Amino acid sequence: MTLRKSHRRITASAMAGFSPSTGARLEADPRLPSQKKAERRHGGGKPDPLEGIWDSDVVPMLEAAPALRPVTILHELCRRYPDRDIMAARRTIERRVTHWKALHGPER
């Protein structure tokens, strides 16, 4: 906001065409939104809920029986690993099984 050098924030914001609160936000952090988004994207994230299980248990199950449904695999993993919260990874298992079947599953 170069207008801010010669005008108050409210006036400079109005002349630039946005609200005073947006002017204050831009003045506090002048980076572009695309630069902020990249920072957020790589900032955090959850640990992999299937770490150590996918390659050792799930892939062999799928190779032996490619028609297995993700829910069946989920229940089997819950039976094998009662100490881990596998039910919270239901959607992750569904996505990975779908992806695995698309790459390695039988042809239709």
DAVENUR-V58502 format. One record per run of one state. SS is the DSSP state (H for helix, E for strand, C for the rest). FROM is the first residue (numbers start at 1). LEN is the number of residues. If there is no record, write none. Layout:
# DAVENUR-V58502
SS_FROM_LEN / SS_FROM_LEN
This chain:
# DAVENUR-V58502
C_1_1 / H_2_4 / C_6_3 / H_9_8 / C_17_3 / H_20_9 / C_29_4 / H_33_9 / C_42_12 / H_54_11 / C_65_5 / H_70_11 / C_81_6 / H_87_18 / C_105_4
